[in-house]
Amino acid sequence: MAIRVSEDGKLFTLHTKDGSYQMCVDPCGVLLHLYYGKKIGEDNLHDLIYRTEIGFCGTPSEAGEDRTYSLDYLPQEIPSSGVGDYREDMIRIRHSDGSCAADFRFEGYEIQNGSYKVPGMPALYDTEAETGDTLVITMKERASDIYLRLYYGIFEGQNIITRAARLENQGQDAVILEKMLSCNLDFMFGNYEMVYLAGRHAMERFVERTPVGRAKVEIGSIRGTSSHQYNPAVILCEQGAGEERGSCFGACLVYSGNFTASAQKDQRGLTRMQIGINPVQFRFVLESGEAFDAPQVILSYSDQGFGKLSNQYHEILKEHMCRGEFKHRRRPILINSWEAAYFDINAEKILKLASEAARQGIEMLVLDDGWFGKRDDDNSGLGDWFTNEKKMNGTLAHLSKQIHQMGMQFGLWFEPEMISEDSDLYRTHPEWAFRIPGREPNRGRNQLVLDMSREDVRDYLLERLTEILESAEIEYVKWDMNRSICDVFGHTLPASRSGELYHRYVLGVYDLLERFLKRFPKILLEGCSGGGGRFDAAMLYYSPQIWCSDNTDSVNRLSIQYGTSFFYPISTVGSHVSACPNHQTGRSVPFQTRGAVAMSGNFGYELDLSKISDNEKEQVKEQITLTKKYYDLIHEGTYYRLTAPKEEEYMAWEFVDKEKSHALLTMVMTDAQGNPIPVHTKIRGLAPEKHYSCSLNGQVHCGMTWNNAGLTLNRILEEYESIMIEFSEVEKGKEYE
């Protein structure tokens, strides 16, 4: 069983295939965290805690005269607030008398079959192939009628444990929730580093690594979205851990708004790791009978380094977070109009682009920004979701029909959450936008943000999207969101509830997306927020792929896609071939390399095909053929990072299919040097006992040899040159024919 409970109902041990998680209820009713790591038995590990009296660490009344018992150093599942634990708390409550205290004690537990749901938010779900198990622990606040339900979900075969929490006010008076994180992990022993993904717009998710000491290491977002700057997923690893070795603990927050993630050592060397909704500008009023749900956190442990940890996240997100028609179905190879024409679009240009694309074998044309309202630049039009029939030379239905007659599908760009001040919608409903009365708003891309917490706003947007998508044959929608949120002010909430708006905004986005997908279940939805500004596990519940970055420079993309892969599957990454010199960096990279990098994702094009050479047009056809050939291997296979950025003079990565009969290695030379030395690369994931032929040199070795000895290239690669190498299983006995 994945969940084991002692006879007295006070010791809880959660097992996955390779790991275990243990906690216990102590005599004072405090829920202590005892262990998370490599698999153990059912033994009670409470003896790992050695209590001593520590100066200035107070004791709760239940401890009596025992000065060795203090909440200020014990490892806890739910760190108390305001009652003697001076470390970072997990929940902070302001009571009706003005006091601030949250001191939870054990009430009981239950075991539920199947995975739990989080009201209004995404969470991992059960499939026919694998269902989860759920442990629910109930805690009561010591001096009030406030109850906390702690949810622990276990996907045993995939080494996943999830955490979520629900706070219920069963008292007579309202309370104010000032902080409620989703997860706290206390590690009693060890020296750790925190690995996180940082960056900025067009340079997202670069891997950074910081030792955890007495000074708190903290990342987060207060931008209203999970953000380009930090991603809501972190790893706590032992010092020296690498791609194939060392203990690693991952925490991936299923949330798309403001978040925080931190780690810090306390005075006794215990490391406390936390993740959840950012308490900055968060203040939630809970009236009697009301509840608050914290988003889910997906935890995973690996004792074999980052590679195994990433693969565990890839599998769980692909199988139990992504949904819908395109969960495993091959997605169309598309061309997007944005970098081909920007705002300078009309029907003639779009049809010319589609015609050229169809000749090359591209399967879908996506009409990006500029097709609606008064929209010739980014200063106007957002919110007016009506076809500009002058630009499109008629209706979208007419344009879509012409594109379909070429044998292509048709997709459309939207930015539903935004509004331009120069729009009919804003002139009609200025109160629908976030804008503080009496203050000039901060404008991002000359646009404001619609208050998605309002039902009337969501109803309007769904009505407009529905009318457009029902008016024409449209198979794909790109859902964009192009600014950070500020000037938050709600016209429908009282001032006392203004601290709820950031969270209610996120819930509103989820509600609209759920209703949209229910209405259009067969549409392929791609998420976007200026590229990767909202690339998180929660958005994958609605969109099985996300535009990875607005930066299409293939050399920059090597690092961006590398960092993304630490948590998110390759099948979720939107990646396109664009023109050179690249419009973000000015860099020129061979067309072949642009294709090789983009192929490690959802493949497409982002350029004017009429302006490329005949040779490049032939390469387009070849790339499309290769994409189809390798699609299942890349999207369904196991992904291996063979190098890290700037670790070598090249980048290399590999895909191995589930049967371990076929592998694809891709390499890009990133730093060519004079008087070059031969390039040698690792190979990983091949079955030791099988034999494989290598497409580079025709050599046949057993998997054990390839995995341990690697491969030396038989030629020198030029700067930015790429190479793709196949390893194919050969029948035993024929390996030397």
C-alpha positions in Angstrom: 0.0 0.0 0.0 1.1 3.5 -0.8 -0.3 4.9 2.5 0.6 3.2 5.8 -0.9 4.3 9.2 0.2 2.9 12.5 -2.3 1.2 14.8 -2.7 4.2 17.0 -3.3 6.4 14.0 -0.4 8.7 14.8 2.3 7.6 12.4 1.9 8.1 8.6 4.3 6.7 6.0 3.7 7.4 2.3 5.5 5.2 -0.2 6.2 5.6 -3.8 8.2 3.2 -6.0 11.6 4.6 -4.9 10.9 6.9 -2.0 9.1 7.4 1.3 7.6 10.3 3.2 6.9 10.1 7.0 5.3 12.2 9.6 3.9 11.7 13.1 1.6 13.2 15.6 3.5 14.0 18.9 2.0 13.9 22.4 1.1 17.7 22.0 -0.8 17.0 18.9 1.7 18.7 16.6 2.2 17.1 13.2 6.0 16.6 12.9 7.8 15.9 9.7 10.3 13.0 10.1 11.6 11.9 6.7 11.4 12.4 2.9 13.9 10.5 0.8 15.0 7.1 -0.4 12.5 4.3 0.4 12.4 3.1 4.0 10.3 0.5 6.0 7.4 1.2 8.4 9.7 2.0 11.3 9.0 5.1 13.4 11.8 7.6 12.8 10.8 9.9 15.6 14.1 9.0 17.3 15.9 11.1 14.6 14.8 14.1 16.7 17.0 14.7 19.6 15.6 17.4 21.9 17.7 19.8 23.9 17.0 23.0 25.7 17.9 26.0 23.5 18.0 29.5 24.9 15.2 31.8 23.8 13.2 28.9 22.4 9.9 29.0 24.3 7.7 26.0 25.1 3.9 25.6 24.6 1.8 25.1 27.6 1.2 21.4 26.8 4.9 20.7 27.3 4.6 21.7 31.0 8.1 22.0 32.5 9.8 20.2 29.6 12.1 23.0 28.3 13.5 20.7 25.6 10.2 20.9 23.7 9.9 23.9 21.5 8.1 24.7 18.2 11.0 26.9 17.4 13.2 24.1 16.3 11.0 21.0 15.8 10.5 19.8 12.2 6.9 20.5 11.3 4.4 19.8 8.5 2.5 23.0 9.4 4.7 25.6 11.0 2.7 27.7 13.5 2.5 31.4 13.4 2.7 33.9 16.3 2.9 31.3 19.1 6.6 30.5 19.4 8.0 29.3 16.1 10.2 32.3 14.9 11.1 30.7 11.6 9.1 31.2 8.4 5.4 30.3 9.0 3.1 28.6 6.5 -0.3 30.0 7.5 -0.9 33.4 9.1 -4.4 34.3 10.4 -5.7 37.6 11.8 -8.5 37.0 14.2 -11.5 39.2 14.9 -9.9 40.5 18.1 -6.8 41.7 16.1 -4.5 38.9 17.3 -2.4 37.0 14.8 -1.9 33.3 15.6 -2.2 30.0 13.8 -1.5 27.0 16.0 -2.8 23.8 14.5 -3.2 20.5 16.4 -4.1 17.0 15.1 -7.8 16.0 15.0 -8.0 13.0 12.7 -7.4 11.5 9.3 -9.0 9.5 6.5 -7.8 7.6 3.5 -9.7 8.2 0.2 -9.5 6.2 -3.0 -8.4 8.1 -6.0 -6.9 11.5 -6.4 -8.3 14.6 -4.8 -9.4 17.8 -6.6 -8.8 21.4 -5.7 -11.9 23.5 -6.1 -11.5 26.1 -8.9 -7.9 25.1 -9.7 -6.1 22.5 -11.7 -4.7 19.3 -10.1 -3.3 16.0 -11.2 -6.1 13.6 -12.2 -6.6 9.8 -12.4 -6.4 7.9 -15.6 -7.5 4.3 -16.4 -3.8 3.3 -16.4 -3.0 4.8 -13.0 -5.0 6.3 -10.1 -3.7 8.0 -7.1 -4.3 7.5 -3.4 -5.2 10.3 -1.0 -4.5 10.8 2.7 -6.4 13.7 4.4 -5.3 14.9 7.8 -7.5 17.3 9.7 -5.9 19.8 12.0 -7.7 22.3 14.3 -6.5 25.7 15.3 -5.9 25.5 19.1 -7.9 28.5 20.2 -10.6 28.9 17.5 -13.0 27.0 15.3 -10.7 27.0 12.3 -9.9 23.7 10.6 -7.2 22.8 8.2 -7.5 19.8 5.8 -4.1 18.6 4.6 -4.2 16.6 1.4 -1.5 14.2 0.4 -1.8 12.5 -2.9 0.4 9.6 -4.0 1.1 8.4 -7.5 3.2 5.4 -6.4 4.5 4.2 -9.7 5.6 7.6 -10.8 7.4 8.7 -7.6 5.0 11.6 -7.0 3.5 12.9 -3.8 1.3 16.0 -3.9 0.3 18.5 -1.3 -2.7 20.8 -1.0 -4.6 22.4 1.9 -8.0 23.7 2.7 -8.7 26.2 5.5 -12.3 26.3 6.9 -13.7 28.9 9.2 -16.3 27.1 11.3 -16.4 29.9 13.9 -18.9 32.7 14.3 -16.6 35.6 13.4 -14.8 36.5 10.2 -11.0 36.0 10.1 -8.5 37.4 7.7 -6.1 35.0 6.1 -2.8 36.9 5.5 -0.7 34.0 4.3 -1.4 30.4 3.2 1.3 28.4 1.5 0.7 25.0 0.0 3.7 23.1 1.3 6.4 23.2 4.0 9.2 20.7 4.1 11.6 20.5 7.0 14.9 18.6 6.4 16.6 17.9 9.8 20.0 17.1 8.4 22.2 17.8 5.4 23.6 20.7 3.4 21.6 21.7 0.4 21.5 23.9 -2.7 18.4 25.4 -4.2 18.1 25.1 -8.0 15.6 27.5 -9.7 14.7 28.9 -13.1 15.3 32.6 -13.6 15.4 35.1 -16.4 13.4 37.9 -18.1 11.2 38.4 -21.1 12.7 36.6 -24.1 15.4 35.0 -21.9 13.3 32.7 -19.6 14.1 29.8 -17.3 17.9 29.9 -17.1 19.1 27.4 -14.4 20.6 29.0 -11.3 21.9 27.3 -8.2 22.5 28.8 -4.8 23.7 27.2 -1.5 21.2 27.3 1.3 22.5 28.8 4.5 21.3 31.0 7.3 20.3 33.7 4.9 17.0 32.9 3.1 17.1 32.0 -0.5 13.8 33.1 -2.0 12.3 33.6 -5.5 8.8 34.5 -6.5 6.5 36.7 -8.5 4.2 39.6 -7.6 3.4 40.3 -11.3 0.0 38.6 -11.3 1.4 35.7 -13.3 4.0 33.1 -12.6 6.3 35.4 -14.7 9.3 35.4 -17.0 11.5 36.3 -14.1 11.0 33.2 -12.0 9.3 29.9 -12.5 7.1 28.3 -9.8 9.2 25.2 -9.5 12.3 24.6 -7.5 14.7 21.8 -6.6 16.5 21.3 -3.3 19.5 19.1 -3.9 22.4 17.8 -1.9 25.7 19.5 -2.5 27.5 18.1 -5.5 24.3 16.6 -7.1 24.4 16.5 -10.9 22.5 15.1 -13.9 23.0 11.5 -12.9 23.9 11.5 -9.3 22.8 12.9 -5.9 19.6 13.3 -4.0 17.1 15.9 -5.4 13.7 17.0 -4.1 11.5 18.9 -6.6 8.5 21.1 -5.8 6.3 22.2 -8.7 3.5 24.6 -7.9 0.3 24.1 -9.9 -0.6 27.8 -10.0 -0.3 30.7 -12.5 -0.3 33.8 -10.3 1.8 35.4 -7.6 4.0 32.8 -5.8 6.9 32.4 -3.5 9.4 29.6 -3.0 12.2 29.7 -0.4 14.7 27.7 1.5 16.6 28.6 4.7 18.6 26.9 7.5 17.6 27.5 11.1 19.8 27.8 14.2 20.1 24.0 14.5 20.9 23.4 10.9 17.4 22.3 9.8 16.6 23.4 6.3 13.0 24.6 5.7 11.7 24.7 2.2 8.4 26.4 1.3 6.3 27.1 -1.7 2.8 28.6 -2.4 0.9 31.8 -3.1 2.9 34.9 -2.4 1.7 36.7 0.8 2.6 40.1 -0.7 -0.7 41.9 -1.4 -2.6 38.9 -0.3 -5.4 39.3 2.3 -8.3 36.9 2.1 -11.4 37.5 4.3 -13.1 34.3 5.5 -16.6 34.8 6.9 -18.2 32.1 9.0 -18.7 29.0 6.9 -16.3 30.1 4.2 -13.1 28.2 3.1 -9.9 28.9 1.2 -8.1 26.3 -0.9 -4.3 26.5 -1.5 -3.1 25.3 -4.9 -1.5 21.8 -5.4 2.2 21.2 -5.1 3.7 18.3 -7.0 6.7 16.8 -5.0 9.1 14.3 -6.4 12.3 12.7 -5.2 15.3 11.3 -7.0 18.4 9.7 -5.7 19.9 9.6 -9.2 20.2 13.3 -9.9 18.4 15.9 -11.9 17.8 13.7 -15.0 15.6 11.1 -13.2 13.8 13.9 -11.4 13.0 15.6 -14.6 11.8 12.4 -16.3 9.4 11.9 -13.3 7.9 15.3 -13.8 7.7 14.9 -17.6 5.7 11.7 -17.2 3.3 12.9 -14.5 2.6 16.2 -16.3 2.1 14.5 -19.7 -0.2 11.8 -18.3 -2.0 13.4 -15.4 -2.0 17.1 -16.1 -2.3 17.6 -19.8 -5.8 16.8 -21.1 -7.9 16.7 -24.3 -7.7 15.7 -27.9 -4.0 16.6 -28.3 -2.6 14.9 -25.2 -0.9 12.3 -27.3 -2.2 13.1 -30.8 0.4 14.5 -33.2 0.0 18.3 -33.5 0.0 20.1 -36.8 3.2 21.7 -38.2 2.2 25.3 -38.4 3.4 28.7 -39.7 2.6 31.8 -37.7 2.2 35.1 -39.3 3.8 37.2 -36.6 7.4 37.3 -37.5 6.4 37.0 -41.2 4.4 40.3 -41.2 3.9 41.6 -37.7 0.9 44.1 -37.8 1.3 44.7 -41.5 -1.2 42.0 -42.5 -4.1 41.7 -45.0 -5.9 38.9 -46.7 -3.6 39.0 -49.7 -0.4 38.6 -47.6 -1.9 35.9 -45.5 -3.1 33.9 -48.5 0.3 34.3 -50.2 2.0 33.0 -47.0 -0.5 30.1 -46.8 0.0 29.2 -50.4 3.8 29.1 -50.1 3.5 27.1 -46.8 1.1 24.6 -48.4 3.6 23.9 -51.2 6.3 23.1 -48.6 4.0 20.7 -46.7 3.2 22.9 -43.7 -0.2 21.9 -42.3 -1.6 25.0 -40.6 -1.6 28.8 -41.0 -2.0 30.8 -37.7 -3.2 34.4 -38.1 -1.5 36.3 -35.3 -2.1 39.8 -33.9 -3.7 42.5 -36.1 -6.8 40.8 -37.6 -9.5 42.4 -35.4 -10.9 45.9 -34.6 -8.8 49.0 -35.0 -5.4 47.1 -34.7 -2.5 48.4 -36.8 -0.1 48.6 -33.8 -0.2 47.8 -30.1 -1.9 51.0 -29.1 -5.5 50.2 -29.8 -8.1 47.5 -30.4 -7.7 45.0 -27.6 -11.1 44.0 -26.4 -12.9 44.6 -29.7 -12.9 41.0 -30.9 -14.6 41.6 -34.2 -13.0 40.8 -37.6 -11.5 43.7 -39.4 -13.2 42.8 -42.7 -11.4 45.6 -44.6 -8.0 44.0 -43.8 -9.3 40.5 -44.2 -11.2 41.3 -47.4 -14.3 39.8 -45.9 -15.1 37.5 -43.1 -12.9 35.0 -41.3 -15.1 32.3 -42.6 -14.2 33.3 -46.2 -10.5 33.5 -45.3 -10.5 30.2 -43.5 -12.3 28.5 -46.4 -9.6 29.7 -48.8 -6.9 28.4 -46.6 -8.6 25.0 -46.1 -9.0 24.7 -49.9 -5.2 24.8 -50.0 -5.2 21.7 -47.8 -4.2 23.6 -44.6 -5.8 24.1 -41.2 -6.5 27.6 -39.8 -5.6 29.0 -36.4 -6.2 32.4 -34.7 -4.4 34.6 -32.0 -6.3 36.1 -29.1 -5.4 38.2 -26.1 -8.6 37.9 -24.1 -7.4 39.2 -20.7 -6.3 42.6 -22.0 -7.9 45.8 -23.1 -6.8 48.9 -24.9 -8.0 52.3 -23.7 -8.5 53.1 -27.4 -11.2 50.5 -27.9 -15.0 50.5 -28.0 -15.0 48.0 -25.2 -13.1 50.4 -22.9 -15.3 53.3 -23.8 -18.3 51.3 -23.0 -17.0 49.5 -19.8 -14.0 51.4 -18.3 -14.9 49.8 -15.0 -13.9 46.4 -16.4 -10.2 47.3 -16.4 -7.9 47.3 -13.5 -7.3 51.0 -12.8 -7.2 52.7 -9.4 -9.5 55.7 -9.2 -7.7 59.1 -9.1 -4.4 57.6 -10.3 -3.0 57.3 -13.8 -2.4 53.6 -14.6 0.9 52.0 -15.4 0.6 50.9 -19.0 2.3 47.8 -20.3 2.5 47.6 -24.1 -0.1 50.5 -24.0 -2.7 48.2 -22.6 -4.6 47.6 -19.4 -5.8 44.4 -17.8 -9.4 43.2 -17.6 -10.7 42.3 -14.2 -11.0 38.5 -14.7 -12.5 38.1 -11.2 -15.7 39.6 -12.7 -18.3 37.1 -14.1 -19.7 39.7 -16.5 -16.2 40.1 -18.0 -15.7 36.4 -18.4 -19.2 36.0 -19.9 -18.5 38.8 -22.5 -15.2 37.2 -23.5 -16.7 33.7 -23.8 -19.5 35.2 -25.9 -17.0 36.9 -28.3 -14.7 34.0 -28.6 -17.6 31.6 -29.2 -19.1 33.8 -31.9 -15.8 34.1 -33.7 -14.9 30.4 -33.5 -18.3 29.3 -34.6 -18.3 31.7 -37.6 -15.4 29.9 -39.3 -13.5 26.7 -39.4 -10.8 27.2 -36.8 -8.7 24.4 -35.3 -6.2 26.2 -33.1 -6.2 29.1 -30.7 -3.1 30.9 -29.4 -4.1 32.5 -26.0 -1.7 35.4 -25.2 -1.2 37.7 -22.2 1.2 40.5 -22.8 1.9 42.4 -19.6 2.4 42.2 -15.8 -0.6 43.1 -13.6 -0.6 46.2 -11.3 -3.1 49.0 -10.4 -5.3 46.3 -9.1 -8.7 47.7 -8.1 -12.1 45.9 -8.1 -15.3 47.7 -8.6 -17.4 44.8 -7.4 -15.6 43.9 -4.2 -15.6 46.0 -1.0 -12.3 47.6 0.1 -11.9 45.1 2.8 -11.5 42.3 0.2 -9.1 44.1 -2.1 -6.3 41.7 -1.1 -8.3 38.9 -2.7 -8.1 40.3 -6.3 -4.8 38.8 -7.5 -6.0 35.3 -6.5 -9.5 35.8 -7.8 -8.0 37.0 -11.1 -6.2 33.6 -11.5 -9.4 31.7 -10.5 -11.3 33.7 -13.1 -8.8 32.8 -15.8 -9.1 29.2 -14.9 -12.9 29.4 -15.0 -12.9 31.1 -18.5 -10.4 28.5 -19.9 -12.5 25.6 -18.5 -15.7 27.0 -20.0 -13.9 27.7 -23.3 -12.6 24.1 -23.6 -15.9 22.7 -22.7 -17.4 24.6 -25.5 -14.5 23.8 -28.0 -13.0 20.5 -26.9 -11.4 19.7 -30.2 -9.5 23.0 -30.6 -5.7 22.9 -30.0 -5.1 25.6 -27.4 -1.6 27.0 -27.1 -0.8 29.1 -24.0 1.4 32.2 -24.2 2.3 35.2 -22.1 4.8 37.2 -24.1 6.2 33.7 -24.7 7.1 32.0 -21.4 5.7 34.4 -18.9 3.1 31.9 -17.7 4.8 28.6 -18.4 3.6 26.6 -15.4 2.0 23.3 -14.6 -1.5 24.8 -14.1 -1.7 26.2 -17.6 -0.8 22.7 -19.0 -4.2 21.6 -17.6 -5.8 23.8 -20.3 -3.2 24.1 -23.0 -1.0 21.0 -23.8 1.6 23.3 -25.3 2.9 26.7 -24.4 4.9 29.2 -26.6 8.2 28.7 -24.8 9.7 32.2 -25.5 9.3 35.1 -27.8 13.0 34.7 -28.4 13.3 32.5 -31.5 17.1 32.8 -31.8 18.1 29.1 -31.9 21.3 29.6 -29.9 19.4 31.4 -27.1 16.7 28.7 -27.3 19.3 26.0 -26.4 19.5 27.5 -22.9 15.8 28.4 -22.7 14.6 24.9 -23.7 17.3 23.3 -21.5 16.0 25.1 -18.4 12.4 24.4 -19.3 13.1 20.7 -19.5 14.0 20.5 -15.8 10.3 20.2 -15.1 8.2 20.5 -18.2 7.9 17.8 -21.0 9.3 18.5 -24.5 5.8 17.9 -25.7 4.6 21.1 -24.0 7.2 23.4 -25.6 6.2 25.6 -28.6 9.3 26.1 -30.8 9.6 27.6 -34.3 12.1 28.2 -37.1 12.5 32.0 -37.7 14.4 34.2 -40.1 18.0 35.2 -39.9 19.5 37.6 -38.9 17.3 36.9 -36.0 15.2 39.9 -35.1 15.9 39.7 -31.4 19.7 39.1 -31.4 20.8 39.8 -35.0 22.5 36.4 -35.0 22.6 34.2 -38.1 22.4 30.5 -37.7 22.2 27.8 -40.4 18.7 26.9 -41.4 19.4 23.2 -40.6 20.3 24.1 -37.0 17.2 26.3 -36.5 15.2 23.3 -37.5 17.1 20.9 -35.3 16.5 23.1 -32.2 12.9 23.8 -33.0 12.3 20.0 -33.6 12.8 19.5 -29.9 9.4 20.9 -29.2 6.1 21.5 -31.1 7.6 22.3 -34.5 6.6 25.2 -36.7 7.8 28.3 -38.7 7.8 32.0 -37.9 9.0 33.7 -41.1 8.1 34.8 -44.6 8.6 31.7 -46.7 8.7 33.8 -49.9 12.0 35.4 -48.7 14.0 32.3 -48.1 16.3 30.6 -50.7 15.3 27.6 -52.9 17.8 25.6 -50.9 16.1 26.6 -47.6 12.7 25.7 -49.1 14.0 22.2 -49.8 15.2 22.1 -46.2 11.7 23.0 -45.0 10.4 19.9 -46.8 13.2 17.8 -45.2 12.5 19.2 -41.7 8.8 18.5 -42.0 9.6 14.9 -43.1 12.0 14.5 -40.1 9.5 16.0 -37.7 6.8 13.5 -38.7 9.4 10.6 -38.6 10.7 11.5 -35.1 7.5 12.9 -33.6 6.6 9.9 -31.4 10.2 9.5 -30.3 10.6 13.2 -29.3 7.1 13.7 -27.8 6.6 10.3 -26.1 10.2 9.2 -25.5 12.5 9.8 -22.5 14.6 13.0 -22.7 18.2 13.2 -21.6 20.3 16.4 -21.1 23.8 15.4 -22.1 25.4 18.8 -21.6 24.6 22.1 -19.8 25.0 25.5 -21.4 28.6 26.7 -21.6 29.7 23.4 -19.9 31.2 22.3 -23.3 31.8 24.0 -26.6 28.6 22.3 -27.8 25.1 21.4 -26.6 23.8 17.8 -26.8 20.6 16.1 -25.9 18.9 12.8 -26.6 15.6 11.1 -26.9 15.1 7.3 -26.3 11.8 5.6 -27.1 9.9 3.6 -24.4 10.9 0.3 -26.0 14.6 1.4 -26.0 14.8 0.3 -29.6 15.4 3.8 -31.1 17.3 6.9 -30.0 18.0 10.3 -31.5 21.0 12.4 -30.5 21.2 16.1 -31.5 24.3 18.3 -31.1 24.9 22.0 -31.9 28.3 23.5 -31.9 28.0 26.7 -29.8 31.7 27.8 -29.4 33.9 26.7 -32.3 37.6 27.2 -31.6 40.7 27.3 -33.7 42.8 24.2 -33.9 39.7 22.2 -32.7 39.9 19.0 -30.9 37.4 16.1 -31.6 34.0 16.3 -30.1 33.1 13.4 -27.8 29.6 13.1 -26.3 27.9 10.9 -23.8 25.1 8.5 -24.8 22.4 7.6 -22.3 19.3 5.4 -21.9 20.1 2.5 -24.3 19.2 -1.0 -23.1 22.6 -2.6 -22.0 21.9 -6.0 -23.6 20.6 -4.7 -26.9 22.7 -3.8 -29.9 22.4 -0.5 -31.8 23.8 0.8 -35.1 24.9 4.4 -35.3 23.8 6.4 -38.4 26.9 8.6 -38.1 29.5 5.9 -38.7 27.7 2.6 -39.1 29.3 1.2 -36.0 27.3 -1.4 -34.0 27.8 -1.7 -30.2 25.7 -3.0 -27.4 23.8 -0.5 -25.4 26.2 -1.0 -22.4 29.1 0.1 -24.6 27.4 3.1 -26.1 26.2 4.2 -22.6 29.6 3.9 -21.0 32.0 4.7 -23.8 30.0 7.4 -25.7 30.6 8.6 -29.2 33.3 10.6 -30.9 32.2 12.6 -34.0 34.1 11.7 -37.1 34.2 15.3 -38.4 34.6 18.8 -37.0 31.5 20.9 -36.6 31.6 24.6 -37.6 30.2 27.4 -35.4 26.4 26.8 -34.9 26.4 23.7 -37.1 24.2 20.9 -35.9 24.0 17.2 -36.4 21.3 14.6 -35.7 22.4 11.0 -35.1 20.2 7.9 -34.9 20.8 4.8 -32.9 18.6 1.9 -34.1 18.3 -1.6 -32.6 19.6 -4.4 -34.7 18.8 -8.1 -34.3 21.2 -10.1 -32.2 23.5 -12.1 -34.4 23.3 -9.6 -37.2 25.2 -6.8 -35.6 28.4 -7.5 -37.5 27.0 -8.3 -40.9 
